[in-house]
Amino acid sequence: MKIGATLADVDPMQIDCSVRFDGVGGLSDHISALKEMVVFPLLYPEVFERFKIQPPRGCLFYGPPGTGKTLVARALANECSQGERRIAFFMRKGADCLSKWAGESERQLRLLFDQAYQMRPSIIFFDEIDGLAPVRSSEQDQIHSSIVSTLLALMDGLDSRGEIVVIGATNRLDSIDPALRRPGRFDREFLFSLPNQEARKEIFKIHTRDWTPKPLDMFLEELAEKCVGYCGADIKSLCAEAALCALRRRYPQIYKSSEKLQIDVASIRITAKDFAMAMQKTVPASQRAVASPGRALSSVSKPLLENTLARILQALQRVFPHAEFALQKDQQPDSVNHVLRNDTVDSDEESPSIFEEKPTHKMPSREKEKFLSFSRNAYYQPTSCRPRFLLVGEPGYGQASHLAPAVIHALEKFPVYALDLPVLFVTATSPEETCAQLMREAQRTAPSIIYIPHIHLWWEAVGATLKATFTTLLHNIPAFAPVLLLATSDVCHADLPTETDGSIYFRQ
């Protein structure tokens, strides 16, 4: 017990106790799923006991840095330790379990799980798990392979794991061993993408709710619209930098004095100019960690292209009907996911019983009637066959530099996967592997967008193997899957290569 206690952060003072679920913005779906995994089995154990089911015991957080992966884990630990119920929280970084002695790393993992089992219910959070459990291959050394095997056995071995929830966080999903990504180990995977405009506004409200006076709601909405490509950590830093700009503007003399001066804190008022100055000093995540092709029309090009952009978005709604839900301003946060649900699930009609019951005279015969019906309703679930959209114009007309980024910015609720030449040929992996990973991820996180700028140059530059890989993966996507292929070209549709026109079937 003494050895195991030194392997985990069980002291509540070592965890930020001020973080709660109400301090996490734009991640309501993730929080609801975590409550199902951790909180509900403690509050409503009779539900799981009646159906003899075991709730999910593992989840994997992945996404760009600064999008709230570690913050959600800390908030979960604090929420689960309120009132009479207490849950032990073990927070470890991936490299903390590594040791230079052979077998010591595996021993520390076993001690950690033993300690968590004795203090159950408990949560084990592995931050940067890709450093602890990388992909096992022939090039990997034997030490890491042994650690990964030990972790797999501890998470789903012969011994029961008990009431232990394991959470892993990483920003390199492809570096994790695939054996961890299955039910029983990491049951669920949560994508922490860059927040959209509504999520950014909610994050701004969280970081400014203790300000006196509070910022106007209209100002926060305009600020969220301008902060495209900012992650949650960027927004927090932006608010802090704006406060420092206001301090610098109100009391510039404190920077020249080495002694503490008497200042009036109430006289420091943050203005819109302070936020504008802070935005010039802050480098967003879209320019630092993950490249986001979405960008709103600039003030210079907006008078010239806003009417063209409106026509493009109107035509895009016919090709990709899910765009209509993303463009609605007064929609609920989960309305985009709502269009993917089946009518059978959302219907209020009573479905037939699937259990063995005694037959009655009033019960009609159901020998030929199907229990499961996955038919789509064209009104509630609009869809189209293989949605593809091509922006064509003369060189210099702005289809790739202004219009396509503006379209992606308008549809920022959907994850975007760019397949441009720098993404394919700059990474360490082969272009074919990068293309396959991005297209599989786009299909898994649908509705989503695959973006290829300058497709006429793209098709000429890539090799025959990559062309065959891309075409095969594109045809393997189900016909009615909500995956939009968006591309731009400087040559007209008739002058595109025959292979491109015949294999991609662009609509516009």
Buried (B, 14 or more C-beta within 10 A) or exposed (E): EEEBEEBBBBEEEEBEEEBEBEBBBBBBEBBEBBBEBBBBBEEEEEEEEEEEEEBBBBBBBBBBBBBBBBBBBBBBBBBBBEEEEEBBBBBBBBEBBBBEEEEEBBBBBBBBBBBBBEBBBBBBBBBBBBBBBBBBEEEEEEBBBBBBBBBBBBBBEEEEBEBBBBBBBBBEBBEBBEBBBEEEBBBBBBBBBBBBBBBBBBBBBBBBEEEEEEBEEEEBBBBBEEBBBBBBBBBBBBBEBBBBBBBBBBBEEBEEEEEEEEEEEEEBEBEEEBBEBBBEEBEBBBEBBBBBBBBBBEEEBEEEBEEBBEEBBEEBBBBBBBBBBBBEEEBEBEEBEEBEEBBEEEEEEEEEEEEEEEEEEEEEEEEEEEEEEEEEEEEEBBBBEBBBBBBBBEEEBBBBBBBBBBBBBBBBBBBBBBBBBEBBEEEEEBBBBBBBBBBBBBBEBBBBBBBBBBBBBBBEEBEEEBBEBBBEBBEEBEEEBBBBBBBBBBBEEEEBBEEBBEBBEBBE
